[in-house]
């Protein structure tokens, strides 16, 4: 028989082991229980594509995703203007009334645009779903597009955005990298550059004609998170039934962009705002498309540049290679679109250090192409790429747009379990091959800042 003192000594350890086992079981249970809530129920209501995931909680989100980003705009600034007109005056409500009602309901409304989409979004208490379904439908089909709002608010905001873009050398370099890589379509600037006189194209009437195309049933999807799927379909069906199925023919209609084609090349932009160099290659498209290559996301995690752990470069190959350059920030990303992707390595900071850091970055890519990496690092990269993809799916800012875009373009919505499986299946050989394919093809290289010191593509050993 065990003595009381022995039991006393072992009790804390046993309790700790019991709690650890219970914690692990609980975490597994939470993971399996949470996953179904992250899967989208897909349906159609009143001719509008709808995707909704039921997540238990007192709040909900409803978004309208329109295939009207800069890739599809007829002239510069139209996607920006469409975003800015959202939640302004409609035929039923003034902008002031919308503001007051949203505030009284303790809710949030917002609008954003990307290279491919314009997104109108509302966050609200669950019981207020009917109001916001009605409001989104009203904004989509009954916005007034008043001339005074365009001149007094929207044009001024666009000019501030131009200035903000010009003051961010890395953003300018990323924008230029898209132009070099894709020319038209995905290459259109996310916000008109400061040299673009977008005012000559914009008028309230022109934006209104563009909106008829942008918010037609055939060009939108409604994405919800939180509410009951049957309720979402019910209210979308009620309030969107009067939305036009297609817009009338106009010179301001959506540009039906051809399939994206990668070109490659080089561009150099002088700037006093700072210094940045972006090296880009054809990357992975969005999940569910023929251009989807999960190995590109794993390579982006392997190269990295920014550690996930404070005070250490981590396993990131690029982070380790640039440790000696204290005044340079490095990062690697795969920017995914509906039919293409752009894999970017970005360097920003002191011009005199960027040149040397750039050479180190390309050397790291060459080592990856030769398979000179530890198997354990690839396992870490797979885990990090998987985490980032699943976090993105959970994140309302990115997950909602990705899902809506998939529905509009006829591909499957961002289903979290399938994304995880595709990344888990990536092999070391695939990572090596995608790195090798980058170096054997044309790069897209952009430099912004002190052009006397910033490197050319040739200096980095790249072909453009």
C-alpha positions in Angstrom: 0.0 0.0 0.0 1.3 3.4 -0.9 2.0 5.8 2.0 0.2 9.1 2.3 3.4 10.9 1.8 4.0 9.1 -1.6 0.5 10.0 -2.7 1.2 13.6 -1.7 4.4 13.8 -3.6 2.9 12.2 -6.8 -0.4 14.1 -6.7 0.8 17.3 -8.4 2.5 15.4 -11.2 -0.5 13.2 -11.8 -2.8 16.2 -11.8 -0.4 18.0 -14.3 -0.4 15.0 -16.6 -4.2 14.7 -16.3 -4.7 18.3 -17.2 -2.3 18.1 -20.1 -4.1 15.1 -21.5 -7.4 16.8 -21.0 -6.1 19.9 -22.6 -4.9 18.0 -25.6 -8.2 16.2 -25.9 -10.0 19.5 -25.5 -7.9 21.1 -28.2 -8.6 18.2 -30.6 -12.2 18.5 -29.8 -12.3 22.2 -30.3 -10.5 21.8 -33.7 -12.8 19.2 -34.9 -15.8 21.1 -33.7 -14.6 24.4 -35.2 -13.8 23.0 -38.6 -17.4 22.5 -39.7 -18.2 26.1 -38.8 -15.5 27.2 -41.2 -17.0 25.3 -44.1 -19.3 27.3 -46.4 -22.8 26.3 -47.3 -23.3 27.4 -51.0 -26.7 28.2 -52.5 -28.4 30.6 -54.8 -31.2 33.0 -53.8 -33.1 35.3 -56.2 -30.4 34.6 -58.8 -27.6 35.7 -56.5 -24.8 33.3 -55.4 -24.7 32.9 -51.6 -22.1 31.3 -49.4 -22.5 31.2 -45.6 -20.8 29.6 -42.7 -22.7 29.2 -39.5 -20.5 30.2 -36.5 -22.2 30.3 -33.1 -22.1 33.7 -31.5 -24.0 36.9 -30.9 -22.7 38.7 -34.0 -22.6 38.2 -37.7 -21.0 39.5 -40.9 -22.5 39.9 -44.3 -20.6 41.0 -47.4 -21.3 41.8 -51.0 -18.3 40.8 -53.2 -18.4 42.4 -56.7 -16.0 41.4 -59.5 -15.2 45.1 -60.1 -11.6 45.6 -58.9 -9.0 47.6 -60.8 -8.5 44.7 -63.2 -12.0 45.2 -64.6 -12.4 49.0 -64.4 -12.9 50.9 -67.7 -10.7 53.8 -66.7 -8.4 54.7 -63.8 -10.0 55.5 -60.4 -13.4 53.8 -61.1 -13.0 51.0 -58.6 -11.8 53.5 -56.0 -14.8 55.7 -56.6 -17.2 52.8 -56.5 -15.7 51.9 -53.1 -16.0 55.5 -51.8 -19.6 55.9 -52.9 -20.7 52.9 -50.8 -23.0 53.8 -47.9 -23.4 57.3 -49.2 -26.9 58.6 -50.1 -29.4 56.1 -51.7 -32.9 56.7 -53.1 -34.3 55.7 -49.7 -31.8 57.0 -47.2 -29.4 59.9 -46.9 -25.8 59.3 -45.9 -26.6 60.9 -42.6 -29.5 58.5 -42.0 -27.4 55.4 -42.8 -24.7 56.6 -40.4 -27.3 57.2 -37.6 -29.1 53.9 -38.1 -25.8 51.9 -38.2 -24.6 53.6 -35.1 -27.9 53.0 -33.2 -27.6 49.3 -34.0 -24.0 49.2 -32.7 -22.7 48.0 -36.0 -20.0 48.6 -38.5 -20.1 49.1 -42.3 -17.0 49.3 -44.6 -16.0 49.1 -48.2 -12.7 48.1 -49.8 -11.3 47.2 -53.2 -8.5 45.0 -54.5 -7.2 44.2 -58.0 -10.1 41.9 -58.6 -13.0 42.9 -56.3 -15.0 45.6 -54.6 -16.2 44.4 -51.2 -19.1 46.0 -49.2 -19.2 44.6 -45.7 -21.4 44.9 -42.6 -20.8 43.5 -39.0 -23.8 43.5 -36.7 -25.6 41.9 -33.8 -27.2 38.6 -35.1 -30.8 39.8 -34.8 -30.1 42.7 -37.2 -29.4 40.5 -40.2 -32.6 41.6 -42.1 -31.6 45.3 -41.9 -28.2 44.8 -43.3 -29.3 42.5 -46.0 -31.7 45.2 -47.1 -29.0 47.9 -46.8 -26.5 46.0 -49.0 -29.1 45.5 -51.6 -30.0 49.2 -51.5 -26.4 50.3 -51.8 -25.9 48.0 -54.7 -28.9 49.1 -56.8 -30.1 52.5 -55.4 -27.0 54.6 -54.6 -27.6 58.2 -55.9 -24.0 58.9 -57.1 -24.4 62.6 -56.4 -22.1 65.0 -58.2 -21.5 67.0 -55.0 -20.4 63.9 -53.1 -17.9 63.0 -55.9 -16.4 66.5 -56.0 -16.4 67.3 -52.3 -15.5 64.0 -50.8 -14.5 61.2 -53.2 -12.0 63.1 -55.5 -10.3 64.5 -52.4 -10.0 61.1 -50.8 -8.5 59.6 -54.0 -5.8 62.3 -54.1 -4.9 61.5 -50.4 -4.7 57.9 -51.4 -2.3 58.8 -54.3 -0.1 60.7 -51.9 -0.1 57.8 -49.4 0.9 55.3 -52.1 3.7 57.6 -53.3 5.0 57.9 -49.8 5.3 54.1 -49.4 8.2 52.9 -51.6 7.5 49.2 -51.0 3.8 49.6 -52.0 4.9 51.5 -55.2 7.4 48.7 -56.0 4.8 46.0 -55.5 2.4 47.9 -57.7 5.0 48.4 -60.4 5.9 44.6 -60.2 2.3 43.8 -61.1 2.5 46.1 -64.1 5.8 44.6 -65.3 4.6 41.1 -64.7 1.1 41.3 -66.2 0.8 44.6 -68.1 -2.9 45.1 -68.4 -5.5 43.4 -66.2 -3.8 42.4 -62.9 -1.1 44.9 -63.8 -3.4 47.9 -63.4 -2.5 50.1 -60.4 -4.4 49.4 -57.2 -4.8 53.2 -56.9 -4.0 55.7 -59.7 -0.4 56.9 -59.4 0.3 60.6 -58.7 1.0 61.1 -62.4 -2.4 59.8 -63.5 -5.0 62.5 -64.1 -8.0 60.3 -63.2 -10.3 63.3 -62.7 -10.8 63.6 -66.5 -12.4 60.1 -66.6 -14.6 60.4 -63.5 -18.0 61.8 -63.3 -21.0 60.9 -61.2 -22.9 59.7 -64.3 -19.9 57.5 -65.5 -19.5 55.9 -62.1 -23.3 55.2 -61.9 -23.1 53.4 -65.3 -20.1 51.4 -64.1 -22.0 50.5 -60.9 -24.9 49.0 -62.9 -22.5 46.6 -64.4 -20.5 46.0 -61.2 -23.5 45.2 -59.0 -25.6 43.1 -61.4 -26.6 39.7 -60.1 -24.3 37.9 -62.5 -21.3 39.8 -61.1 -21.8 39.6 -57.4 -21.8 37.1 -54.5 -23.1 37.4 -51.0 -20.9 35.9 -48.3 -22.0 35.5 -44.6 -20.4 34.4 -41.4 -22.3 33.7 -38.2 -26.0 33.7 -39.1 -28.1 30.7 -40.0 -27.7 29.8 -43.6 -31.5 29.5 -44.2 -32.0 33.0 -42.8 -29.3 34.5 -45.0 -30.9 32.9 -48.1 -34.3 34.1 -47.1 -33.3 37.7 -46.7 -31.1 37.8 -49.7 -33.9 36.4 -51.7 -36.3 39.1 -50.4 -34.1 42.2 -50.8 -32.1 41.3 -53.9 -34.9 40.1 -56.1 -35.2 43.6 -57.7 -31.4 43.8 -58.4 -30.8 43.8 -62.2 -29.5 40.5 -63.6 -27.1 42.3 -65.9 -26.1 45.9 -66.6 -27.0 47.8 -69.8 -24.4 48.3 -72.5 -22.2 51.3 -71.8 -18.7 52.8 -72.6 -18.2 52.5 -68.8 -18.9 48.8 -68.5 -16.7 46.2 -66.9 -13.6 45.3 -68.9 -13.7 41.6 -69.6 -10.0 40.9 -68.9 -8.3 38.2 -70.9 -6.7 35.4 -69.1 -3.6 36.7 -67.2 -0.4 36.3 -69.1 3.0 36.6 -67.3 5.6 38.7 -69.1 8.4 39.7 -66.8 10.7 42.8 -67.1 12.2 45.6 -65.1 11.2 49.1 -64.0 13.0 51.7 -62.0 11.2 54.6 -60.3 13.1 57.5 -58.7 11.7 58.5 -55.3 12.8 60.5 -52.2 10.3 58.7 -50.0 12.5 55.7 -49.3 14.0 52.7 -51.1 12.6 49.3 -52.1 13.3 46.5 -54.5 10.8 43.8 -55.4 11.8 40.6 -57.3 8.7 38.7 -58.5 7.9 35.5 -60.3 4.7 33.8 -61.6 3.3 32.3 -58.3 0.2 30.3 -57.3 -3.3 31.4 -58.1 -6.2 31.1 -55.6 -7.4 27.8 -54.2 -9.8 25.9 -56.4 -8.4 27.4 -59.7 -6.2 25.7 -62.3 -3.4 28.1 -61.3 -3.3 26.9 -57.7 0.2 25.6 -56.6 0.4 25.1 -52.8 4.2 24.5 -53.1 4.6 28.2 -53.9 3.1 29.1 -50.5 5.4 26.6 -48.8 8.4 28.1 -50.6 7.3 31.6 -49.5 7.2 30.3 -45.9 10.6 28.6 -46.3 12.3 31.8 -47.7 10.4 34.1 -45.3 12.4 37.1 -44.2 10.3 38.1 -41.2 10.5 35.8 -38.2 7.4 34.5 -36.4 9.3 34.5 -33.1 10.5 37.7 -31.4 14.3 38.4 -31.2 15.3 35.5 -33.5 15.5 35.1 -37.3 13.8 31.7 -36.9 14.1 29.0 -39.6 13.5 31.6 -42.4 16.3 31.2 -44.9 16.1 34.8 -46.1 15.9 36.0 -42.5 19.2 34.2 -41.7 20.8 35.4 -44.9 20.0 39.1 -44.2 20.9 39.2 -40.5 24.0 41.3 -41.3 21.9 44.0 -42.9 20.3 45.7 -39.9 18.7 48.5 -42.0 16.9 46.2 -44.5 13.5 44.6 -44.1 12.9 41.5 -46.1 9.7 39.5 -46.8 8.4 36.9 -49.1 4.8 36.5 -50.2 2.6 34.7 -52.7 -0.2 37.0 -53.9 -3.0 34.8 -55.3 -5.6 35.8 -57.9 -8.4 34.1 -59.8 -6.2 32.9 -62.7 -2.6 33.7 -61.7 -0.3 34.5 -58.8 2.7 36.7 -58.1 5.5 35.4 -55.9 7.3 38.4 -54.4 10.6 38.9 -52.5 10.6 42.5 -51.1 13.5 44.4 -49.7 13.2 47.9 -48.2 15.4 50.2 -46.2 18.8 51.8 -46.8 19.7 51.8 -50.5 23.4 50.9 -49.9 22.4 47.8 -48.0 19.6 46.6 -50.3 22.0 45.8 -53.1 24.0 43.4 -51.0 20.9 42.0 -49.3 19.3 41.4 -52.7 22.2 39.3 -53.8 22.0 37.3 -50.6 18.2 36.8 -51.2 18.8 35.4 -54.7 21.6 33.2 -53.5 19.1 31.7 -51.0 16.6 31.1 -53.8 19.3 29.3 -55.8 20.1 27.1 -52.8 16.4 26.2 -52.6 16.4 25.4 -56.3 19.4 23.1 -55.7 17.6 21.4 -52.8 20.1 22.8 -50.2 17.7 23.0 -47.3 17.1 20.9 -44.2 14.1 18.5 -44.3 13.1 19.8 -40.9 13.0 23.4 -42.3 10.6 22.2 -45.0 8.4 20.6 -42.4 8.3 23.9 -40.5 7.5 25.8 -43.8 4.6 23.4 -44.5 3.3 24.0 -41.0 3.6 27.8 -41.3 2.1 27.9 -44.8 -0.8 25.8 -43.5 -1.3 28.1 -40.5 -1.3 31.2 -42.7 -3.8 29.7 -45.2 -6.2 28.6 -42.4 -5.8 31.9 -40.6 -6.6 33.7 -43.8 -9.7 31.6 -44.2 -10.8 32.5 -40.7 -10.0 36.2 -41.2 -13.1 38.1 -42.4 -11.0 40.5 -44.4 -9.4 37.9 -46.7 -11.7 34.9 -46.3 -14.9 36.7 -47.3 -13.3 38.1 -50.5 -11.6 34.8 -51.5 -14.9 33.0 -51.1 -17.0 35.5 -53.0 -14.5 35.8 -55.8 -14.5 32.0 -56.1 -18.3 31.9 -56.5 -18.3 34.7 -59.1 -15.6 33.1 -61.1 -17.1 29.6 -61.1 -14.6 27.9 -58.8 -15.1 26.2 -55.5 -15.2 28.4 -52.3 -12.3 28.5 -49.9 -13.0 25.2 -48.0 -10.6 25.1 -45.1 -10.1 21.3 -44.9 -9.2 20.9 -48.5 -6.7 23.8 -48.3 -5.0 22.2 -45.3 -4.8 18.8 -47.1 -3.3 20.3 -50.2 -0.5 22.0 -48.3 0.2 19.0 -46.1 0.8 17.0 -49.3 3.6 19.3 -50.6 6.9 17.5 -50.9 10.5 18.7 -50.8 10.9 17.8 -54.5 7.9 20.1 -55.3 9.5 23.0 -53.3 12.8 22.5 -55.1 11.1 22.4 -58.6 9.1 25.6 -58.1 12.2 27.5 -57.0 14.0 26.1 -60.0 11.2 27.2 -62.3 11.5 30.8 -61.0 15.2 31.0 -61.8 14.9 29.4 -65.2 12.2 31.9 -66.4 11.9 35.7 -66.5 11.8 37.7 -63.3 9.9 40.9 -62.7 12.2 43.4 -60.9 11.2 46.9 -59.7 13.4 49.4 -57.9 12.0 52.5 -56.1 14.2 55.2 -54.5 17.9 56.1 -54.9 18.4 54.5 -58.3 22.1 55.3 -58.3 22.6 52.7 -55.5 19.7 50.3 -56.0 20.6 47.2 -58.1 19.5 46.2 -61.6 18.2 42.7 -62.3 21.5 41.9 -63.9 23.3 42.8 -60.7 21.2 40.2 -58.9 21.9 37.5 -61.5 18.4 37.5 -62.8 17.0 37.4 -66.4 14.2 39.8 -67.3 
